[in-house]
Each structure stands twice: as C-alpha cells, then as structure tokens.
C-alpha cells in the first residue's frame, strides 16, 4: 500500500508542472515546406494509392506514437476511448453479457455488427459467440498492441470496397512490417487501492532490410495479466459496486438486490422463503444475519442481500499473443509475404449464487412443445420436508449460497494465417492473398444446477437425495448431494473464415487535374459458425436457458473504383461492388467529391450505400437465445410511471425479464445509405481543422421484436400473482417473466451528427515542441422506428434493447495535449461525456425514481456528465532505454450513480475509469542494437 501511494504521488508531481507548460505556451507559424519525393499510400476505404491522406471520406488517423503516448495497454482500451465509439461496444468488464471474455467497438452506436474491423486490410474470424445471441463481431483482444503501426478509422460506410458489415464505418489496424532489432517492453500497474493489478511484457524481434537484404522477418510475443476487481473492493468508493443504493435515496427493490418480498412474490433469498398456501404470500425462513451483509432489512420480512457480496466489476484476464510476418523481395516487381498469428485469452468473472427456481427456455420438444419450464411454479418443497412449516407442498424461493458463487470462464484461442504476394506488372500494382482464421471458444459456468436432482431433493420424499436442507440448515447436507446436484456447464464453439482475394490498381490517362486512377478487385469468402449451447440447456434439465447458433455462409464479390482529378481543384471518386450470397445478391455504390480551391482549404462529401447480411445466429432456424433486458411492464406499470393498483410495485416499472430470440430463415439483408459533407482547412501552417456532418439511415433492420411490444403480447409469460382489484382477480396480469421476440425485418434507424477535429502544433524554441488536438463528436439525432412508434434516443439512456443499456450521450470530446523537450515527453488527455436524460427514449417518463417518487438522479432525471484527465510521460534515459509512466483518472473522479444500466454495478460502463479509480502504470522499454 505504501509503495503504491509513493509511486502515485511521485508521478503526479512529475506531471503537474509539465502539463501546465503544455497548456500555457503560445503557438507561432511554421515556415518550412516539406521536401522530398511524393509518397503514394493506400488509405482505408479505397484501393487506389494517392499522394494525399485527406480523401473525400473522413478518416481518423492514429499513429503508433499517439497510441503509445495514450498510456493504454490494449487496442480495445484505446479504441473505446474514441469519441466515435457508442452504445453497443463491449468493454472487458461486461462479464454478464453473451460474449463475455471479448471486447469490441461500435461506431456511431450502431452496434459492433455494423462496424467492420480489419487487420492489415483483411477480415478476421469473428468471436465464437454472438453478442446478444445475434451480433457477430471481431474480438479486439486478439490484436497485438505493441506491433501496431497505425490505426485508420473510416467514419463513413465502405460496403462498396469491403462488402457487408461496413455500414457505420471501418477500423483498420495496421501492424508493423519492417521492424529491425530487438525490443523488450514491460510495465506494471495498480489502482490507488493497490488492486486490479496489471502486468505486461512484450518482446519484438526483427531482422533483415528489404532494400539491402531483400527480406524482413518480424516476430512479436506479448503476455498480459490483469487481476480481477471485486465489487466489494469498492465498498468505500461511494455507490460504486453497491447493490443497495438506498443510502442515496433509491428503493430497496433494485436490480442488484435480492431477498425482498412483495405481494404474492419473492426474489431468491439465502434463507429460503416459502409460499403460504392460505395467503399466497411468501414467508422468509430464519437465519438471515449469517448470510447477508445488508444491515437495513426488508420491512416485508424478506432477507435482503446484495450481489456485491460476490460479484466482480472487472474480470481476471490472462493472455498470450504471438505474431510473425515474413516478407521476401523476390525482385523489383514481386514481393511475397506471410502472416502468422495466434492469441489465447483466458478470463473469469465471478457472479452471485444461482437461484433454485429459474425460468428456462429451450427449443420445443415433443415432451415440451412450448419450450419453457417455469421452475418458479413447478419446483415445490414437499409438505414432509423438515423445514416446511405449512405441512403441504408449497413453492419456495432460494438463492443457493451453500452451492457457492458462479464463476463464468471464457477461454478463447484465435489463429490466423495469411499467404500473399504483391507486385507491379504492365502498369498495374496488384496484391493477392489467402487468409484463414478461426476462433475456438471454451465456456464454463461453475456451480450450476441439475434441476432433476434438485427437484427430487426438495419435493420427493422417496428420493435418495431427500431432504435437501436449505439456508441455515444447509450444513446437514451430505457432500454426495452436492456432487449430484452441482453442474459445471460448458460448451465449445468455433468460427472459421477463409478468404481468397485479389486487387489491382493503376493510372490510366491524363485528366486536367492529374491521371485517372482505377482499381479492381474480387474475393471469395466462406464463413462458418458452430456455437452449441451450454450442456444441459437443450432440454431444461439445468438452470440455464438455451443459447445456440449454427450455419455457414459463402460469398463471392467483385468491385471497381475510380479516382478522377477532373480539374486541378476537383477530385471525383466512385466505387461499385457486387456481392453474391446463396440466397440474395447486393450491389453497393459509393460516390465522393473533393474540391480544393486553395491549397489550405477543401470541401468534401460522400454518398454510400451499404448492407449487412443476416448473421447465422439470426437466419438459422436452429438458432435461439435467451437473455435479459430491462423493460417497463405495460400491464403492471401502464405508462411507465405509476404501478397498477392491485399488487404491482415500482419494480414493475423497471423489471429485468428473460427475452427469447429465435432465428428466422426468411430474413432479408439490412440496407443503408450514408452521407457526409465537410471541410478540411489549414488556416495556419501549424493548424489543421476538419469538420464533417454525417448521416446514416439503416433500413430493413434485423432486430428482435421490441421488448416493450413483446411484453404487451399474449405470448408473454407471466407469474400467477395476478392483480386483485376490489376483490376481483384480473387474469394474465402477474409479474412479467419472459417475452418472446423473434427476429424480423421491421424497423429503421437514422443517426446524424457532426465530427470536429482540430490539431495545433506549437513550436516552443528552447522549450521544445507541443501539439494540441481536439476531437468532438456530436450526435444530433439517433432515431429508431418500430412498427407503431418512433423512438428518439439522442441524449437519453436508451436504447436499452442493445448491449448493456449504456445510453446515447449527445457529445463526447477528447482534448489531447503532448509536449516534447529533449529526452522528455508529457501527454495528457481530457475525456468528456455529456449528460443524458435518465429516460428510455425522448418523451418517456423518468426511468428510475427515488424512493419518495421524485425523478432520479439529482431530482432532475439526468445522469450527470463525466470528465476525466489521463496523463502519461516518457523519458529517454539513453539511446536504448526508455522509461515511461501513466496515470488514468488523475483527479480520481467517481463515476455518477446509474441505477438503470446493467453493464456496470451502479455506474455506467462508459465511465468505468471512475469505478476503478486513479490508476498508475510504470514501465520501461529497451532496444538492443
């Protein structure tokens, strides 16, 4: 503890004066003009090499130097800090999600499945478990951080070049190809609480110079270890990690609390609660104090407990990444290359003990044509059980503390091989290759239940397992009972991707502004997915609902692109791609224009069409998934404001339910149209500015039926604690348990906004040099339309039908400063997220109320904005040795309390640094001559 405190104080003092200097110094003009030959490069979104990196499309360039100065240790951590990342991205801390153990980015908040991620310009096999049981995506955890040369983020559609999935944009991660020497880099870090420790080491070896030796070989190995962070470790950090948020004015019956009793119902409790056959209400058994750490108990007699007794905030992660690239310059016109990559990532995330009475879903069988078992109704404690004081069979609610918490384990192995050749012949620059990649995922959930054994142990006096003692009397149970009842459910999933691709480009004839550029290309792609459900979930014999997907897709495509400098000041571009699938075809165009009336100023704009093919998890009839979602019960909380009379509670106005989604083979592809219009301006030699307006409209969307709509249908599954008004029982009004929401082409989404990027270089004479960079993304509108309603999510806490219910802030800003003087570099980044209305969509009532009925939080129904400062510094001790340090969340800001999201425990996942607290890393890098 003392070592961490001294380290934090030393680094903080080292940063403080340096950053003040960066922010205070004035700029002056740059007079020198760049010299040397013009180098043509290929920019993401185009297959034509060009002299200018500023294309008609807005592309954010992130250099290796910027990446290293950020202080981030993974590609995912860095990308998720960008302003263009939105709802639907997958942080490492989302341990309860379908795709736990992975990370992903979601450009414009359109979801990871509409963001195409490339490695060196080529696709990778998706993660072997679809997010939300639906969305295939690329796992960023498989990419080696230390070998990244640059990252290009294309902020408009690119289906005309890359095909499906590039609706929101493209993230192209480009690795180093020409490294020479040996570099060792190692760092270690910990939070201000001396926990959540991280240790990383990377070794990169390169040999050969393409110009002199005609070959280059690069090898990289990276090992990372990150300790888990338990919710209990933040018990003194305000509300962070707390399930019981009554001290801050909220009700007791919130999503991370259990054991409370309401009329005709009870949540799972560690003592056990039995239903009184006469009154229909539950009565808690004794012994609460030996299980629960919650002091203020339930006035209705329940045994309140919080998930923070068991649950993690961040997983335990251990990963190893191996990558090598070999390049051989055969002659001046031919180069052959290969890439070999392997990554393994093992993660575990601790959750609370399971409930004895789950409601599970699975594919319909002859024995169960509905595919649903409501153990909450069917599992009974026998009247002959020693703990049953009612003397007759009765329902119970029980959280199985005696079985222990459940550890969710995800071990992912990713491999990739690329064999390629490129060269120049007959005026054409060409590149061709074969890519094979696959992801193998092993999932294990510990301490799950054999429901047949449990049911007989509680309810069948003739069973060898009867009686199963619960709660305070669980010590009487023999080990043989737990051996029979405990299940560690597992599955082995795989995805495979094989691609053969070819592209070529050349200049044709002269136009007034330069030569006409042409590119052509094609590819054949085969994707396979086999994602079986966890063992025992296929028939309801365990406490786990069925989640599975299987299928394969073959795609053939050709495309062409032209770049026409029709005038010295006007550049036009166009691209067209044709994709052939087994059940549909797609033709997607793209048009662009750039006008540069003077060297320092340009106007640009694009029009793009895009598509997303139905994923295997969506289109295969064998695919089904059941997850959870937070909804307003339209029956027990009409209008979303006041619980209905007759027994409803405030819990019904924000209830977690099971949501069943089933594959539909009749789905059509999603379509999109995108527009950008902007300017690039260098008002001074040291000042660069770009401003782009953008709009994306995605139609024919593949979504499950809205959970709000599904909850109102007669097919919704409810408990039998029906509302009773004036002594009259109202049928089918019990607590909402499960909604059925099949996939359909039913809606559209339209998002629009503005991106601003301003860079200022500062020449400080004897004080060195500095740069300032402001990046601002503003979401003006984020609209989704279902059959009967249009939902505006911009500036609200919606869309809660997508991953983790993080919300859609209108503004995200990064302000980055960097100062270099001699052997020193100091960098800082201010990260800002704007406030959000705590409503599910514009016009909806406040999503969460305080216990006194007033809007939360702060009585204004607004989640406050959140701003943090990150600092990093580097010192070149010698030509070979570099020392570096970083500090995230310098001022130790606490993330605002968020009672609605299920992505973080009482905090929003976008504000995760405010849950961890100030975090310090130190490290060194040594280069061998």
Secondary structure, DSSP 8 states (H G I E B T S, - for coil): -HHHHHHHHHHHHHHHHHHHHHHH-----------S----B--TT-SS-BS-S--SS-EEEEEHHHHHHT--SSHHHHHTTSTTB-TT-B-TT-TTSTTTT--B--BTTS-GGGEEEEETTB-----SS-BTTTB----GGGS-GGGEEEEEEE-S--HHHH-TT-SSEEEEEEE-S---EEEEEEEEEEETTS-S-EEEEEEEEEE--TTTTSEEEEEEEEEEEE--EEGGGGTTSTTTT-S--GGGTB-S--TTEE--EETTEE---SS-EEE-TTT--EEE-S-GGGT---SS--TTS---EEGGGT-EEE-EEEEEEEEEEEEEEEETTEEEEEEEEEEEEEEEEEE---BSS-EEE----SS-TT-EEEHHHH-EE-TTSTT-TTSS-EEEE-B-TTT--EEEEEEEEEEEEEEEEEEEETTEEEEEEEEEEEEEEEEEEEEEEBHHHHHHHHH-TTSTT-----GGGGGGS-HHHHHHHEEEEEEEEEEEEEEEEEEEEEEEEEETTEEEEEEEEEEEEEEEEEE---TTTTTTSBS----BEEEEEEEEEEEEEEEEEEETTEEEEEEEEEEE-SS-EEEEEEEEEEEEEETTEEEEEEEEEEEE---HHHH-TT-EEEEEEEE--TTTSGGGTS--TTT--GGGGSEEEEEEEE--TT---EEEEEEEEEEEEEEETTEEEEEEEEEEEEEEEEEE--HHHHHHSTTSEE-S---EETTEE-TT-S-EEEEE--EEEEEEEEEEEEEEEEEEEEE-GGG-EEEEEEEEEEEEEEEEE-SS-EEE-TTBS--TTSGGG----SEEEEEEEEEEETTEEEEEEEEEE--EESBSSTT--BSSBBTTS-BTTTTTTEE--EEEEEEEEEEE-SSSEEEEEEEESTT-----B-SS-SSSSSB-GGGTHHHH--EEEEEEEEEE-
